[in-house]
Amino acid sequence: MKKVSVDPITRLEGHGKIEIFLNDEGDVANTYFQIPELRGFEKFCEGRPVEEMPRIVPRICGV
């Protein structure tokens, strides 16, 4: 299994990283998005369709 890391993520205030794990065929097996700081708005994003995030998140954090 191969791991691809993006560390640090520079578009965030604070720290963050992305880790992508590829299987032997080169397909994505698992992905982790880690941000140690609690900013709070992630909580009300839980359970929403991913298609809503581009409309919600930029209005909150400016990314």
PyMOL commands that place a pseudoatom at each C-alpha (Angstrom):
pseudoatom trace, name=CA, resn=MET, resi=1, chain=A, elem=C, hetatm=0, pos=[0.000, 0.000, 0.000]
pseudoatom trace, name=CA, resn=LYS, resi=2, chain=A, elem=C, hetatm=0, pos=[1.321, 3.441, -0.955]
pseudoatom trace, name=CA, resn=LYS, resi=3, chain=A, elem=C, hetatm=0, pos=[0.678, 6.635, 1.024]
pseudoatom trace, name=CA, resn=VAL, resi=4, chain=A, elem=C, hetatm=0, pos=[0.455, 10.140, -0.462]
pseudoatom trace, name=CA, resn=SER, resi=5, chain=A, elem=C, hetatm=0, pos=[0.573, 13.014, 2.050]
pseudoatom trace, name=CA, resn=VAL, resi=6, chain=A, elem=C, hetatm=0, pos=[-0.260, 16.699, 1.645]
pseudoatom trace, name=CA, resn=ASP, resi=7, chain=A, elem=C, hetatm=0, pos=[1.162, 18.330, 4.762]
pseudoatom trace, name=CA, resn=PRO, resi=8, chain=A, elem=C, hetatm=0, pos=[0.606, 21.131, 5.531]
pseudoatom trace, name=CA, resn=ILE, resi=9, chain=A, elem=C, hetatm=0, pos=[-2.551, 22.228, 3.794]
pseudoatom trace, name=CA, resn=THR, resi=10, chain=A, elem=C, hetatm=0, pos=[-1.812, 25.867, 3.109]
pseudoatom trace, name=CA, resn=ARG, resi=11, chain=A, elem=C, hetatm=0, pos=[-5.337, 27.119, 2.374]
pseudoatom trace, name=CA, resn=LEU, resi=12, chain=A, elem=C, hetatm=0, pos=[-6.441, 26.639, 5.983]
pseudoatom trace, name=CA, resn=GLU, resi=13, chain=A, elem=C, hetatm=0, pos=[-5.843, 28.850, 8.967]
pseudoatom trace, name=CA, resn=GLY, resi=14, chain=A, elem=C, hetatm=0, pos=[-4.067, 26.624, 11.427]
pseudoatom trace, name=CA, resn=HIS, resi=15, chain=A, elem=C, hetatm=0, pos=[-2.752, 23.169, 10.672]
pseudoatom trace, name=CA, resn=GLY, resi=16, chain=A, elem=C, hetatm=0, pos=[-4.096, 20.353, 8.554]
pseudoatom trace, name=CA, resn=LYS, resi=17, chain=A, elem=C, hetatm=0, pos=[-3.090, 17.463, 6.361]
pseudoatom trace, name=CA, resn=ILE, resi=18, chain=A, elem=C, hetatm=0, pos=[-4.485, 14.980, 3.876]
pseudoatom trace, name=CA, resn=GLU, resi=19, chain=A, elem=C, hetatm=0, pos=[-3.335, 11.377, 3.645]
pseudoatom trace, name=CA, resn=ILE, resi=20, chain=A, elem=C, hetatm=0, pos=[-4.359, 9.216, 0.682]
pseudoatom trace, name=CA, resn=PHE, resi=21, chain=A, elem=C, hetatm=0, pos=[-3.716, 5.474, 0.748]
pseudoatom trace, name=CA, resn=LEU, resi=22, chain=A, elem=C, hetatm=0, pos=[-3.488, 3.686, -2.588]
pseudoatom trace, name=CA, resn=ASN, resi=23, chain=A, elem=C, hetatm=0, pos=[-3.904, -0.046, -3.071]
pseudoatom trace, name=CA, resn=ASP, resi=24, chain=A, elem=C, hetatm=0, pos=[-1.571, -2.161, -5.228]
pseudoatom trace, name=CA, resn=GLU, resi=25, chain=A, elem=C, hetatm=0, pos=[-3.522, -1.255, -8.382]
pseudoatom trace, name=CA, resn=GLY, resi=26, chain=A, elem=C, hetatm=0, pos=[-3.104, 2.480, -7.697]
pseudoatom trace, name=CA, resn=ASP, resi=27, chain=A, elem=C, hetatm=0, pos=[-6.748, 3.066, -6.746]
pseudoatom trace, name=CA, resn=VAL, resi=28, chain=A, elem=C, hetatm=0, pos=[-7.683, 5.033, -3.623]
pseudoatom trace, name=CA, resn=ALA, resi=29, chain=A, elem=C, hetatm=0, pos=[-8.225, 2.626, -0.746]
pseudoatom trace, name=CA, resn=ASN, resi=30, chain=A, elem=C, hetatm=0, pos=[-8.721, 5.186, 2.030]
pseudoatom trace, name=CA, resn=THR, resi=31, chain=A, elem=C, hetatm=0, pos=[-8.391, 8.926, 2.620]
pseudoatom trace, name=CA, resn=TYR, resi=32, chain=A, elem=C, hetatm=0, pos=[-7.979, 10.962, 5.807]
pseudoatom trace, name=CA, resn=PHE, resi=33, chain=A, elem=C, hetatm=0, pos=[-8.487, 14.704, 6.190]
pseudoatom trace, name=CA, resn=GLN, resi=34, chain=A, elem=C, hetatm=0, pos=[-7.097, 15.854, 9.537]
pseudoatom trace, name=CA, resn=ILE, resi=35, chain=A, elem=C, hetatm=0, pos=[-7.510, 19.233, 11.199]
pseudoatom trace, name=CA, resn=PRO, resi=36, chain=A, elem=C, hetatm=0, pos=[-6.593, 19.295, 14.900]
pseudoatom trace, name=CA, resn=GLU, resi=37, chain=A, elem=C, hetatm=0, pos=[-8.248, 22.645, 15.678]
pseudoatom trace, name=CA, resn=LEU, resi=38, chain=A, elem=C, hetatm=0, pos=[-11.958, 22.745, 16.475]
pseudoatom trace, name=CA, resn=ARG, resi=39, chain=A, elem=C, hetatm=0, pos=[-13.566, 25.534, 14.495]
pseudoatom trace, name=CA, resn=GLY, resi=40, chain=A, elem=C, hetatm=0, pos=[-17.104, 24.370, 15.160]
pseudoatom trace, name=CA, resn=PHE, resi=41, chain=A, elem=C, hetatm=0, pos=[-18.787, 24.589, 11.774]
pseudoatom trace, name=CA, resn=GLU, resi=42, chain=A, elem=C, hetatm=0, pos=[-17.718, 21.045, 10.904]
pseudoatom trace, name=CA, resn=LYS, resi=43, chain=A, elem=C, hetatm=0, pos=[-20.328, 19.811, 13.360]
pseudoatom trace, name=CA, resn=PHE, resi=44, chain=A, elem=C, hetatm=0, pos=[-23.307, 21.178, 11.432]
pseudoatom trace, name=CA, resn=CYS, resi=45, chain=A, elem=C, hetatm=0, pos=[-21.829, 19.844, 8.168]
pseudoatom trace, name=CA, resn=GLU, resi=46, chain=A, elem=C, hetatm=0, pos=[-22.140, 16.281, 9.459]
pseudoatom trace, name=CA, resn=GLY, resi=47, chain=A, elem=C, hetatm=0, pos=[-24.873, 14.318, 7.742]
pseudoatom trace, name=CA, resn=ARG, resi=48, chain=A, elem=C, hetatm=0, pos=[-25.365, 16.837, 4.930]
pseudoatom trace, name=CA, resn=PRO, resi=49, chain=A, elem=C, hetatm=0, pos=[-24.851, 15.859, 1.294]
pseudoatom trace, name=CA, resn=VAL, resi=50, chain=A, elem=C, hetatm=0, pos=[-21.358, 16.651, 0.035]
pseudoatom trace, name=CA, resn=GLU, resi=51, chain=A, elem=C, hetatm=0, pos=[-22.914, 18.738, -2.755]
pseudoatom trace, name=CA, resn=GLU, resi=52, chain=A, elem=C, hetatm=0, pos=[-24.028, 21.318, -0.153]
pseudoatom trace, name=CA, resn=MET, resi=53, chain=A, elem=C, hetatm=0, pos=[-20.522, 21.971, 1.190]
pseudoatom trace, name=CA, resn=PRO, resi=54, chain=A, elem=C, hetatm=0, pos=[-19.384, 24.333, -1.611]
pseudoatom trace, name=CA, resn=ARG, resi=55, chain=A, elem=C, hetatm=0, pos=[-22.426, 26.519, -0.861]
pseudoatom trace, name=CA, resn=ILE, resi=56, chain=A, elem=C, hetatm=0, pos=[-22.093, 26.478, 2.942]
pseudoatom trace, name=CA, resn=VAL, resi=57, chain=A, elem=C, hetatm=0, pos=[-18.400, 26.464, 3.851]
pseudoatom trace, name=CA, resn=PRO, resi=58, chain=A, elem=C, hetatm=0, pos=[-17.065, 29.461, 1.836]
pseudoatom trace, name=CA, resn=ARG, resi=59, chain=A, elem=C, hetatm=0, pos=[-19.586, 31.727, 3.525]
pseudoatom trace, name=CA, resn=ILE, resi=60, chain=A, elem=C, hetatm=0, pos=[-18.296, 30.708, 6.933]
pseudoatom trace, name=CA, resn=CYS, resi=61, chain=A, elem=C, hetatm=0, pos=[-14.516, 30.418, 6.725]
pseudoatom trace, name=CA, resn=GLY, resi=62, chain=A, elem=C, hetatm=0, pos=[-13.563, 32.219, 3.525]
pseudoatom trace, name=CA, resn=VAL, resi=63, chain=A, elem=C, hetatm=0, pos=[-11.803, 29.238, 1.929]
for i in range(1, 63): cmd.bond("trace and resi %d" % i, "trace and resi %d" % (i + 1))
show_as sticks, trace
zoom trace
